[in-house]
Structures are given as C-alpha cells and as structure tokens.
Amino acid sequence: MANEIIGEQRIFELWAALIQAHDTMLRARQNELKDRNITMMQASVLFIAKSIDAPPTPAEISRWIFREPHTVSVLLTQMEKQDLVRKVKDLDRKNLVRIEITEKGEEAYRRSREDATVIGEIFSCLASEEAEQLQTYLECLRDNALKKLGGRKLSLPYPREIK
C-alpha cells in the first residue's frame, strides 16, 4: 500500500505543500482577476462554457467545478444579473436550462485569458519535462480522489480557439 511505502509523515508534508501551493496560486490569480471585475468562480464558469461542445447545463458546470448545484445556481443567477451569461431553455428538453455566454461574458473571458500572466510566471520555475511530470502526478492524485468520492475519471476540457 502506498501509505506504507511513503510514510505517514511524508504524506502530511506532501499534503501541506500541495495545499500551500494551491492556496497561494489561487490568491495570486484572484488578485490578477480583481482588476478585471471577475471572480475565480465566474472565470471558471466561463472557461467551462467555452470549453465543452454544447452550452452546458448548471448540473454539468457543478460537476466540472466541484461545487454543489445550489452554489452554482446562485453563482449563475449573479452572473446573469451582470450580463455575463444567460439561461436558455433547451429546445429538445423544455425542462432543461443551458448556459450561454453573452457578448459581455465573451469579453470578460477573453480579457481573463489574455491577462493571465501570474500563473505562467509561477509555473516558469518548471522545465517542460517537469511540467509534464507534475501534470501526470496531479491527474493521478485527482483521479484517485475521485474514486474515493465515487466519481468518474475526468478529462479536463480546454477552450476552443477564440474567434
């Protein structure tokens, strides 16, 4: 078992380093987005809406950003009031709502991607091979955690080209 091989103390050291890296990177990105009048969660919703083929449902967004459906519903309502997204009834299933990005939301997404320099600067300490290894390790940890939660394996979406 991995715990016996790694050792309990080492596991907690790794856990602490991972949390600290996550929290500090998140804070740096939040500070960068603050000037754009968009939150990390809003940027995440726009990213998901841009990345998957069909306009997503609130439930799909909830699964992708690991938030409860009610939390996502409140977030989408706020984003709709800010004219970043609009809720549109699905033509095939009338009881289903899909989330479309508005023109203002497209602009917010574009600016959030163009101005995203802090994360690149943070990752610049890694060589290309190290970045590949890190991605492999993080995906392994994520997938193992999802198994513990009874979830499915994820293949993260990446945004289509912005036109």
N, C-alpha and C positions, 0 to 999 in steps of 0.2 A: 504494500500500500504506500502511496506517495507520502503520506504524513510521517510514516516510519523512516523513509529514506531522507526526506528533507529535514525533519526535526521540528518540533513544536515551536521553539524559539525563533527559528528561521522563518517559519510560516508567518508568525506575527510581525516580524521585521519586514517581510515582503509585503504583507497586507498594509502596514503603516506607510511604507514607501509608495505603494500604489495609490492609497487614499490621498496622501500629501501631494503627489504628482497631479492627480485628478483635480483636487480642490484648488491648487494654485493655478493650474492651466485654465480651469473654469473661471476663476476670478479674473485672470488676465484677459480672457475673451469677453467676459461680461463688461469689463472696463472699456474695451475697444468698441463694443456694440452700443454702449451707453450714449456715445456721441451720435449714433445713428437712430436713436429713439426706438430701439427694438430690443427685446429681451432674448436671452438664450432660448427659452422655450418657443417664442414666436419664430425665431430663426430656425429652430428645429422643425417646426410645423411646415414652414415654407420649404425647407430642404426636402422633407418627405413628399410634399405635394409636387415638387418639381422632379423628384427622382423616380417615382413609380409611374407606370404607363397610363393608367386611368386616374382621374381625380379620386383621391382617397376618401373613404368614409371616416367618420370620427373614430369608429372602433379600430380601423386599421392604423390610424395615427396613434391611438392609445397603445397599441401593441408595439409599434416601432419605437416610441419614445419611453416605453416602460412607465407609463402613468395610468392611473385609474381613469375609467371612462368619464366619470363625473368631473374630474380635474380637467380633462381635455375639453369637455363640453363647455365649462366655464371659460377656459382659455380661448376657444373658438368664438364664443359669444363676444368676448372682449376684442378679439382680432377683427370680427365682423363690424363692430362699432367703430373701429379705427380704419375701416375700409381696406384691410389687408387681404381678407378672404371674403367669400360669400358662400352661403349654404344653398345648394341647388338640389331640388328633388331629382332622384334618379328616374329617368324616363321608363326604364323597364320595371323597376320596383318602386312604386309610388310611396311606400312607407320608408324608403331608404334615402338618406341625405348624403350628398357628396360635397367635398370642399374644393372650391376653385379659387385660384389666386386672382386677385383684382390687379388692375394696372398699378395701383399704388403698392400692392404687395409684391408685384414683379420688380418694381424699382427698389423696394426695401431689400428684397432677396439679392438683387444684382449688387447693390452697394455693400451688403453684408459680406458677399463673396469677394468683391474687388478689394475691399478694405481689410481683408483678413490677413494681416501681416504678423500679428503677435504669435499665432500658433506656428507659423512657418519659422519664425525666429527661434521659438522654443525647440522645435524639432531639428533645427540646424546643427545641434550638437551631435546628431547621429549620422554616421555614414550610411550610404544606401543599403548596404548589406545588413547593418544593424537595424535599420528601419524595417526591413523585410522580416527579420527575426522577431522584432518586437511585435509586429502585426500578427505573426503566426502565434506567438505566445499569448497575446491578448485575446485573439479569437478562440484559442484553446480554453483559456480561463472562462471567457464568456459562454462558450458552448457547454462547458461542464456545469457552470452555474445555472444555465437554462434547464439542463437535465434535472438538477435538484429542484427546480421550480415547476417541473412538469411541462416546460415549454418546448417549442420547436427550435431547431437549429436555424439561425438567421444567416442570410446572405445580405449584407448591408447594401442598400441601393446607393448609387452615385448619380448625381444630377445629369440630366441630358444637357446637351450643348445649349447655351443661352442664345436665343436668336433675337 
